[in-house]
Amino acid sequence: MGDRAVVLFEGANGIEPFAVYFHWAGAAGVRALCDEALARLAERRGDVSYFAARFVGIAHEHDKDSVTGMGLLAAPTAAQYADPAAMKEYSHGDAGVAVLNPAEGTLRWIDGTGYGATQCPA
């Protein structure tokens, strides 16, 4: 039923309050989108909210015709983020939950939330 993944955005103050949900992208698709966004938006990587908005735009360029392929959702709370069981529950399964830090240019997968951490490591 898809290859679901969630991307969280990390800035200087920790995890931002928004996330992007992908129904079909999977770990490899998320990695490709992150790599493209990091390259295209190099001069704006220090502004995580601006970067995240443009990241969503790039994702839409790749999935123009779908009305169900992605969505926005609230990021987990700090307490959820610190709790592996809560993060497993937050995840939609499949690839799992990834954390993109634009300023550092890193993408890491949260262990236990899906296969992304093992098949598409940072």
C-alpha positions as CSV (number, residue, x, y, z in Angstrom):
1,M,0.0,0.0,0.0
2,G,2.7,2.5,-0.9
3,D,6.3,3.1,0.3
4,R,5.6,5.7,2.9
5,A,8.1,8.1,4.5
6,V,8.0,11.2,6.7
7,V,10.6,13.9,6.5
8,L,11.3,16.1,9.6
9,F,13.3,19.3,9.3
10,E,16.0,20.1,11.9
11,G,17.2,23.6,12.5
12,A,19.4,25.4,15.0
13,N,16.6,25.1,17.6
14,G,15.9,21.4,17.0
15,I,13.0,19.8,15.1
16,E,10.7,22.2,13.3
17,P,7.0,21.9,14.1
18,F,6.1,20.7,10.5
19,A,6.8,17.6,8.5
20,V,6.2,16.2,5.0
21,Y,4.5,12.9,4.4
22,F,5.2,10.9,1.3
23,H,3.0,8.0,0.3
24,W,5.1,6.5,-2.5
25,A,8.6,8.0,-2.3
26,G,10.3,5.5,-0.1
27,A,13.8,5.9,1.2
28,A,15.5,6.2,-2.2
29,G,13.0,8.8,-3.4
30,V,13.3,10.8,-0.2
31,R,17.1,10.6,-0.5
32,A,17.0,11.8,-4.1
33,L,14.6,14.7,-3.2
34,C,16.9,15.8,-0.4
35,D,20.0,15.6,-2.5
36,E,18.3,17.7,-5.2
37,A,17.0,20.3,-2.7
38,L,20.4,20.6,-1.0
39,A,22.1,21.2,-4.3
40,R,19.4,23.6,-5.7
41,L,18.9,25.6,-2.6
42,A,22.5,25.8,-1.4
43,E,22.4,29.5,-0.7
44,R,19.3,29.2,1.5
45,R,20.2,26.1,3.6
46,G,20.5,28.2,6.8
47,D,16.8,29.2,6.7
48,V,15.1,25.9,7.5
49,S,11.5,27.2,7.0
50,Y,12.3,28.7,3.6
51,F,14.2,25.6,2.7
52,A,11.4,23.3,3.7
53,A,8.9,25.3,1.7
54,R,11.1,25.0,-1.4
55,F,11.7,21.3,-0.7
56,V,7.9,20.8,-0.9
57,G,7.9,22.7,-4.2
58,I,10.6,20.4,-5.6
59,A,8.7,17.4,-4.5
60,H,5.6,18.7,-6.3
61,E,7.7,19.2,-9.5
62,H,8.3,15.4,-9.4
63,D,4.7,14.4,-8.6
64,K,2.6,17.1,-10.4
65,D,-0.3,14.9,-11.3
66,S,-0.9,13.1,-8.0
67,V,-3.4,14.4,-5.5
68,T,-2.6,11.7,-2.9
69,G,1.2,11.4,-3.1
70,M,2.2,13.8,-0.3
71,G,1.0,15.9,2.5
72,L,2.0,18.1,5.4
73,L,1.6,17.1,9.0
74,A,2.6,18.2,12.5
75,A,6.1,17.1,13.6
76,P,6.2,14.9,16.7
77,T,6.4,16.7,20.1
78,A,9.8,16.9,21.8
79,A,8.6,14.1,24.2
80,Q,7.6,11.9,21.3
81,Y,10.8,12.6,19.4
82,A,12.8,11.5,22.5
83,D,10.9,8.2,22.8
84,P,11.7,5.4,20.3
85,A,8.3,3.7,20.9
86,A,6.4,7.0,20.3
87,M,8.5,7.6,17.1
88,K,7.6,4.1,15.9
89,E,4.0,4.9,16.4
90,Y,4.4,8.3,14.7
91,S,5.8,6.7,11.6
92,H,3.5,5.5,8.9
93,G,5.8,2.4,8.5
94,D,7.6,1.4,5.3
95,A,10.7,3.7,4.9
96,G,10.1,5.4,8.2
97,V,11.0,8.8,9.5
98,A,14.0,10.8,8.2
99,V,15.5,14.0,9.6
100,L,16.8,16.6,7.2
101,N,19.2,19.2,8.5
102,P,19.6,21.7,5.6
103,A,22.4,23.8,7.3
104,E,24.5,20.7,7.9
105,G,23.5,19.1,4.6
106,T,22.5,15.8,6.3
107,L,19.7,13.3,6.1
108,R,19.4,10.6,8.7
109,W,16.8,8.0,9.4
110,I,15.4,7.3,12.8
111,D,16.1,3.7,13.8
112,G,13.0,1.6,14.4
113,T,10.6,3.7,12.3
114,G,11.1,1.8,9.0
115,Y,13.6,0.3,6.7
116,G,15.2,3.6,5.7
117,A,17.9,3.5,8.4
118,T,19.2,0.2,7.1
119,Q,18.7,0.6,3.3
120,C,19.5,4.3,2.9
121,P,21.8,5.4,5.7
122,A,23.1,9.0,6.1
